[in-house]
Amino acid sequence: MKWLFSFLFFVTAWTVAASHLAVAGGVDATPNPEPVNAFAGPLMIHGELKPSPKNEDLANPYVEAHQIEEYLYLNRYFWHYHAKPQNTDAPPQEEPTASVDSEGHPLWLDRPYGFLTLQSLVTSLFWNKQFDDLDRLFADWNNPAERTADGQWKLVAFSEAMDVLFWQPNDRDAVHEIVRDWRARNPRSAAAAIAEARYWSDYGWSARGDGPASSVAPEGWRLLSERLENAQKVLTDSKPYASESPLWGRVQIEVGLGLNWSKAELLRVFQESAARQPYFYSLYTEMVNALLPKWGGSWELVDDFIRAAVKNTEAVEGYSLYSRLYWAVDPCNCNGPGLFTNSLANWPDMKRGFEDLIHRYPHSAWLANRYAAYACMAGDKDTFVRLRLTIGKIIVPAAWPQSPSLDVCDHRFPAQPL
C-alpha cells in the first residue's frame, strides 16, 4: 500500500500548488447569480445587425432553442479555421463573435451535437492535411476559456476526433501516413505528437478488445503492449514541447495504465499535468478511471480522489467536479441507480454539483437534461419537476439513460411541461 501513502501526500501537495495557481491567475470565483440572456440581442452578420426571428422564444436560455443563431455562428467558426462550413455554400464570413455572454458563460456548441460539429471540423482539417490550421486550432483549444456550452473543454473534442479517425480499421494505414506527414511538416507540433501517441494507444486497445482480461487472447496482450510502447516513446520524446498541454498528461495516464504502471506513478503524472492546468476535466476523468476496482483500485480511493479534486477546483468550478467525475465512473456505464448503490456517490453532493454546473453553464440544455435524469434516478421529485418544467420541449435524448427513461420519469413524477 506504499502508493496509497503517496496518494495522500499528493492530495495535500496538489491542493496547495493549485491554490497558488488560482491566486496567481487572478481567477474571479464570484460569478453574477443573475446572468444576462445573451440571446435577447441580434447577431452581427457581415457587419450588419440581424434580428432574431419573430417566432423565437428569447426568454429561453438554451443554445438549442436558438438554432438560426447557432447555425450562423458555426459557419463563421468553420471559416475561422479555413474549413468550409457544413451543409452550406455560403461565402466566407467574418470570424466568430465572442462565444460567451456578458457574464462570461460559454455559448454555442452544446452537447452532443456541438461536440460532433467540433470533431467534424478537426477531421475535415486532418483529411485535407491542413496541418497549420490544425496546430492553430489545437493551440486555441488549450486555452481554458475555449469551452462548449456545457463547460467542457473544446480540447476534448480534438482528442475524440482522433479516436474517431484511429479506430476505423479500413483507414488505419491512411491516417497513420497523414500523421507522419504532419509530424514531418511540423516536427515540434504538440498536436501532431499527441495525435501519434493516440494513434498507437487506440491501435493497441483495439487489438486487446473490450472484454474482461480473462477473455483477451495472448496475441491481444502482445499487440497491446507493443503498440503502447510505441505510444510511450512518442510521449517521452515529445515531452519537452508537448507536455504543456494537459492532453499530453491525459494520454500518458491512459498509456501508463495499459502498461501496468503503479498507481503512484500514474498519480505522479497526473500531479505534474494538473499543476500546469488544474481545470482540465478530462485529465481527472482519466485518473479516476485508473482508480476503479476493475483496475486494482477501490471505491474508497475513487471517492477520496474526487473529493480532493473538488477541493482543488472549487474556487473556480464550485462543487461541479463531483458530479462530472461520478457520472464518468458510473459502475454499470448506464447512468442508472447503480451509481448510488454500488459506489460511494451520494445524491446531496451530486445535487450540489449539478446546481453549480447549471449556474456556471446556464445555456446548456444537455446539462439541464442530465441533471433532471439524475434527480429522477435519485427519487428527488421536487428537483425533477422543477427541472422538467424548465426544460419543456428542449429534450436532449443523449443526456437520458435507457433506464429509467424520460418517459418513465415523466410518469413517475408528473409535471406539466412548458
N, C-alpha and C positions, 0 to 999 in steps of 0.2 A: 504493500500500500504506500510505497515511497512516493509515487506520483500524486497520491491524494494530498499529502502534505505540501507538495509543490503547487497543487491547485489552490489550496487555502492561502499559501503565501502569494500566489499570483493574484488572487481576488483583491487583496489589500494593496499590492503594488500597482495593479492596473487601475483601481479606483482612484488612487492618489494621482497617478500620471494623467488620467483623463480629466480629473477636476482641474488640474493645472492647464491642460489644453483648452478647456471650456472658458476658463478665466482669461487666458491669453488671447483667445479668439474674440473676446468681447461678445459672446452669444447673448442675445436678448431672450430670456427664458419666460417672458411675460406677454404672451400674445393677447391681442384685443379679444375679449369674450363675445363681442358682437360684430363679426366680420361683415364688411360691406358686400352686397350681392354684385359680383363683378359682371353679371350678365345683363344688368339693367341698362348698360350703355351700349352704343354701337361699336363695331369694329372699324378699323381704318383699312380700307382696301384700295390699293393704288393711290394712296394719299387722300381718299375721299371717305367721308363718313357713310357707313351703310347701316341703316337702322335694322333692328330685328324684325322678323315677320310679325304681322299683326296678331296672328293666332298663337304666338308663342307665350308660354307662361313665364314671365320674367321673375315671378316670385320663387320659381323652382331653382334651388342652388346647385342641382346636379348637372354635371357635364353632359350626361346622356340625354338631358331634356333640351339641349341646345345644339342640335345636330348640324344646322347650317353653319353656325359659327365655328364649330369644331372642324367641319369639313374644310372651310376656308383656311383655318389655322394649319391644318395638316398639309394642305397644298403648299403653303408658304414654308412649312417646316422641311418638306422634301426638297424644295428648290434651294433652301439654305445649304444643303449638303450636295448640291448639283445632281440630284436624283429626280427623275420625272415623277410627279405626284401620281398616286394610284388612281386608276379609273378616270382619268381626265386628260384632255388635250389642251388644257388651259395654258396660256403663255406664262413664262416665269413671273413670279410676283415678288414683292419685297420680302425681306427677311421677317421672321415671326415677330409679332409684338411680344411684350413681356408675358411669360407663362404663369404669372402669379397675380392674385387680385391685390387690391390696395392694402390688404393686411398681411400680404406675403404668403398666402395659402396657394399651393400649386393648383394650376388649372390644366384642363385638357388631358388626353391620353389616359383615361380611366381604364381599369381592368375590366374584362380580359382583352377587349378589342384594341385598346390603346397599346398594350404590350405587343400584341400581334403586329400592329402597324409599325412600331419601332423595330421589331425583328425583321419585318419585310424590308425596311429601309436598309438595315445592315446587310441582309443577304443580297439585296439588289446591288449595293456598292461592291460587295465581295465578288459576285459573279462577273461584274463589269470591270473588275480589277482596278477600282478607283481607290488605290491604296492611300494616297494623300488625304482624300476625303474621309476614309476610314480612320486614319490616325487623328485627324482633326475632330471627328465625331467622338472618338474614344477619349481624347483629352478634354473635350467639353463635358462628357458624361462622368468624368472623375470628379467633377465639381459637386459638392453635397447639395447645392441648390437645384441641380438638374434632377427633378423628381417627377413622377407621374401624379395624377390627381389623388391617388390613394397614399402617396408619400413614399412609394418605393423608388429606389434609385434607378434612373434610366440605364445605368451601367449593368444592371442585372439583365436587361433586355439584350445587351450586347452578348453576354455570356450565353443566354438562352438561344440566341440566333446561331451562335457557334455550335451549340448542341444540335439544333435542327439540321445544320449542314453536315455535321460529322457523324450523325447516327444513321445516315442513309447509305446502306451498303453499296448500292449501284453507283453512287457518286464519290465514293471514298478516295479513289486514286485522283480523280479530277480536283477535288477540294484540297487534297494534300499538295498537289502541284501548284495550286494558286497560293497556298500558304507559303510554300518555298519561294515562289516568285515575290511575294510580299516581303519576306524577310531579306531576300537579295536586294530588293529595291530600297528598303529602309532597314538597314542592319541593326539599328538601335531602336527600332519601334517596339515599345512596350506592348502595344496592342497585338502586333504580329507574333511576338514571343509567347504571350499568354494564349493566343489562338492556337499556336502549335502545341503547347502543353495540353490544352483542352483536347486537341485532336487525338493525341496519344492516350490521354486518360479515357476519353469516350470510346476509343477503339479497344482499349483493354477491358473496360467494364462491359462492352457489348459482347466480347468473347466469353466473359465469365457467365453472363446471363443474369436473369432477375431472381432465380430460385434461391432457396436456402443453401448454405455452404455444403450440406450433405449431398446436394443434387449436382454440384459442379464437377464436370469431368476433369481428369488430370490435365488434359490439353488446355482446358479453360483457365486453370490456375496458372499454367506456364505462360500462356499468352497474356494474361492479365499482368503478371509480374514483369515480363519482358517489355511490354508497352508502357507500363507505369515507370519503369526505369528510364525509358526514353523521355517520358514527360519530366521526370525528375532532373535529368541532365539539362533539358531546356530551361527549367526553372532555376537551377543552380547557376547556369551560365548567364541568364538574363537578370539575376537578382540585382546587380549594381544599378541597372537603369529601369527595371520594371517593377520592383517591389514597392515603389511609392504608391502604386495603385493598389487599393485594398482587394481588387480582384485577383491579384497575384497570390496574396495570402489565402484567399478562399480556395483557389485551385491547389495550392500547396497542401492544405489540410486534407482535401479530397484525395490527392495522390498519396500523402503520408498514411492516411487511413488504409488505403488499399495495400500499401507496402508493410502494414502491421507495425507502424511506429507506436511507441508507447504513448499513453495519454499525456504524460508530462511533456513529451516532445511536441505533440500536437498543440498543447496549450501554450508552449513557448512560441510557436509560430503564430498562433492567434494573438498572443500578447504583443508581439512585435508589430503586427499589422494593425491591431486595434489602437496601439499607442500613436500611430500615424493618423488614423482616421477612426475615431470611436463610434461613428454613427452609421456605418455601413451594415445594414441589417443582415445582408446575405452572408457576411463573414460569421456572424453569430449563429445563423441557421446551420452553416456547415459544421461549426464546432459543437453545437448542442447535439447534432445528429451523431457525432462521433462518441458522445457520452451516453447514448442509449443502451439499454440492456443487450440488444442484439449485437452490439459491437464491444461487449465486455464491460460496459458501464452499469449504471443503475439509475432509477428514477430519483433517488436522493441526490445523486450528482447532477442530474438534469435540473432539478429544482434549485439546487444551490447556485448553479451557473446562471440560470435565468434570473434569479433574484439579484445576483451580482451584476448582471447585465443591465437590469432596470436601474440599480443604484448608479451605475456608471454613466447612464444616458439620461437620467431623469431631469436634469436641468434643462435639456432641450426637448426631449421626447415624452416627458411625463412618464406615466406607467405603461405606455403603449407597447414596449418591447415584451412585456409579459404576455400579452395576447398574441402578438406576432409569433413569438417563439413557441408557445404552447400549441397554437394551431398548426405550426410547422412540424411538430413531433407527435401529432395525433397517433395514438397507439395502433389504430386499425387503418390509418390512412383514408378514412372515410368521413372525418369531421363529425363523428357521431357522439352519442352519450358516453361512449367508452373513454373519452378524454377525461371525464370527471370520475370515472370508476377505476380505471386502470393506471392512471398516473397520479401525480400529486397536485395537478391543477385544481383550482377551486374557482367557483363562479364569482364570488365577490371581487377577487383580484382580476379575473378576466373582464368583468364588467367595468371595473375602474380603468383598465387598459383600453377598452373599447371607447369609453367616454372621452379619454384623452385623444384617441385616434380621430374620432369624428369631429372633435373640437379643432384639431390641427389641420384636418383634411376634410372640410365640410362639402367639397364639390364632388366627392367620390360616392356614386351610387353603389359601387361594389362594396365599399366598407360598410355602408348603412345596411345593405342586404346581409352581409356577413355577420354583423352584429345581431340583426334580427334572428338569423338562423341559430346562433349560439344561445340567444335568450330563450328560444323555443326549446332547444336541447336541454337547457338547464331548468326548464319549467318556470321561468320568470314571466308570468303572464303580463304584468303591468308594463314591463320593458318591451316585450314583444309587440303588444298592442300599440304602444306609443310609436315605436319604430315603423310598424306596418302602416299606420295612418300617414306617417311622414313619407314613406316610400311611395305609396299609392301604386300607380301603374308602371313606375320605373323599376321593373324587376330585372335582376341580373342573375340568370339561371346558374352561372358558374359559381356563384357565391353560396349556393344551397347544396347540401348533401343529398344523396339519394334517399337516405332515411335518417331522420324524418324529413319528408319532402315539404316544400312550401304548401302544397295542398293539405297535407296532414296538419301542419302548423296552423293554417287558417281555420281548419275545423276544430282543432284543439283549443285555440284561443281566438274566437271570432272577433273580428274588427271590421269596421266599415271603411274600406279604402277611399282615399280622396278621389 
